[in-house]
Amino acid sequence: MEFVHHPLIKEKTVERRSYQIAIAATALMHNTLVILPTGLGKTVIALLVIASRLHNKEGRALMLAPTKPLVEQHAEFLRKTLKLPPNQIVSLSGEIPPEKRVQLWKNAKVVVSTPQVIENDIVAGRITLEDVIHVTFDEAHRAVGNYSYVFIAKTYFKQAKDPLVLALTASPGSDVERIREVVENLGIEEIEVRTEFDPDVKPYVHEKKIEWIRVEMPKELEEVREAFKKCLEIRFKRLEGLGVAVSDGMTKKELLALQEALQSEAIESRDQRLFEALSVLAEVMKIQHGIELIETQGLDALKHYLKRIVVEAKSKGGSKAAKNIIADPTFRKAVIKALKCDVDHPKLEKLKEIVLDQIGRRPDSRIIVFTNYRDTAEVLAKELQKAGVKAVRFVGQANRAEDRGMKQKEQIEVLEKFRSGQINVLVATSVGEEGLDIPETDLVVFYEAVPSEIRAIQRKGRTGRGREGRIVVLVTKGTRDEAYYWISLRKERMMFERLYELKEQLRRIVRRRGQSSLTDFSTEFSKPVVIYVDSREMRSEVVKRLYDMGVAVRVQNLDAGDYVLSERVAVERKTAEDFVNSVINRTLFDQLIRLKKFYLKPILIIEGNGLYGRLNPNAVRGVLATIAVDFGIPIIQTANAEETAEMLVTIARREQEGKERAVIPHVGKTKMTLKEQQEYVVSAISDIGPVLARNLLEHFQTIERIATASEEELMRVPKIGKKIAKKIRTLMTTPYSEADRIEVD
């Protein structure tokens, strides 16, 4: 085996592969998007580029990955392969305190992180990308919409002296507009595509056998499905009567698009029939999901889902759709039919048969079973364990109703046991699709087909690495399983066709676009305004807009309000949905009372449409009237996050530049620093605000020296005239017993 030789790469750690060298050569000259099947060493390409940049340039490299396990995996790989002290290759996460992250950043040559952490630290002014000489975006197909990759790339091209981007993915998707968006957002100039059939890749790929195994749906399950379909038919007729046409053949994506269109129309027209249609449509989607579970998963998954609907319907804040469904006699009959049925889905027995056969033929096999649902993963793992298989459920970190996620430490432990052979089978949800370092998986089973070409490609990439691999897709005849199978194949074929077309067109796109959209971020004013932002607002698009506008963002846990614009002005921001929710759960007035208590000029901003959707319009108007008249708090309505940011900057600039007011977040019981206490004491003097207080302290350094200074000495301080100097001397020298006889102007 031939190894890569490079001054910064440890000897005999990386196999030399021609396609990786060729792609890395392109990536060192241009911002490059690399599309390479899972398991063919995208991380090695990143290593080659990072090593070359660090060897030839001064600065640091940044590698971004969407999940904590991926971050740790990449960091460990780089520590094993790069000739750098281990403490110069750091991994960052939100669990590390901001102050420590700043120190780690300063000392590191390579930083591996989730993008949200980097975004927050940039916006808060804790770090800059000025000296970052290379950024790797792993799972780059995520760089669309408001995902943190988009913001980081935009900031990188703005700040960095010598930027270079490498974007990695197994599949950017078949939607040409989505691919173009990724290209635009990451400033891509070249695309490198490889498949397992390319001549320079083929020597490193083992054969993959793909089998589609079809099972018949039992008559008992068909009867349960028909019972739920009757519930759907009732709602289809109701929707038809309300002027909305839907059909059983509509996909979830199509239903969501219809829901979005109806919401916009309902808000604009205030038509109550459309609001009613939205509620019925929500019921349709819930019932359709239940039918999908019957077809593709079986009754255990359905029963878990029905239990959640009942809990939702009975809870205080439960949806109207859930309450209506539970109250429907036809639905209750369908539920009873499902509960009485004790037939397992035939996929379950087929899965056990496939897994046991594989282990029987090769006892050291590693197998991944993919399923879309946590409930199913739990059932499958238990059933395989009963059959004598060493199987474990592998899910994400998020906790859901009655379902605890896996902590990062647990995920790492399970993967280690899987590699070592203590576990034969991982039953994984989508968390197992992206980037897991499992080199020798012999069998991948799709418990259900998926309509996403991205997910299908990632799942298939889990096998055929170290040796021959096998892929089995279970399909229930006559159900959406079959439809999803054909959809994913068609999308995968379209994806590669469009990628090659885009590769040819890219230079024309870059030339037409130019680089100005990525690099010209000049601000209208040379002196930035300062805005304090509550840490809970960091996920808001408003904060990113403020940063783009050149605002000096200061992140802090604010005692009141979301944004502090000056010593007297603070803003509580609510989206229309937040506003309605805070009225329903009765937190709004408490927040506004606190805001008014802390700040002389409080403001409420309501962002977006939808105030009159869930509550009676008169009730909403009554709340708005109370806020404006009884509380005396001005209400400003904005269309979106961009308009909110512009309004905040306008007010902040007026306060800070026009009125020369300082920006001070007021605190409750939180202790002030000594510096803040000094400023507070001096600013308490009549006609001395925070700005003059700081001028005096910077000049004299101590309060004692201010107290003993003569009028002439005081007047040497910027903006301190004779009148104010005299006032300070009078305050400092007048005996307390005589103070009530002396008038101070």
Protein Blocks (a to p, Z undefined) as FASTA:
>chain_A
ZZdddfkbcehkbccdfklmmmmmmmmmpccdddddehilpmmmmmmmmmmmmmmpgcdd
ddddfbfklmmmmmmmmmmmpccdfklpccddfklcfklmmmmmmmpmbdcddfklmmmm
mmnomaccklpcbdcdehkllmgcjbfklmmmmmmmmmpmbdcdddddfbebjalklmmm
mmmmnopabdcdddfkbfklmmmpccdddddddddddfklmmmmmmmmmmmmmmmmmmmm
nopacdfklcfklmmmmmmmmmmmmmmnopaklmmmmmmmmmmmmmmmmmmmmmmnojkl
mmmmmmmmmmmmmpmklcfklmmmmmpmklmmmmmmmmmpccdcfklmmmmmmmmmmmmm
mmmbccddddfbfklmmmmmmmmmmnopacdddddfbdcehiacddfklmmmmmmmmmno
pambdcddfklmgopacfbafbdcdfbdcfbfklmmmmmmmgoklmccdddddddehiak
lmmmmmmmmmmmmmmmmmmmmmmmmmmmmmmnommlmmmccdfbfbdcdddddfklmmpm
klmmmmmnopacdddddfedjbdfbfkbccddddfklmmmmmmnopmmmmmmmmmmmpmb
dcdddedehklmmpcfklmmmmmmmmmmmnopacdddfblmlmmmmmmmmmmmmmmmnop
acddddfkbccdfklmmmmmmmmpghiafklmmmmmmmnopaklmmmpcfklmmmpghia
fklmmmmmmmmmmcfklmmmpccZZ
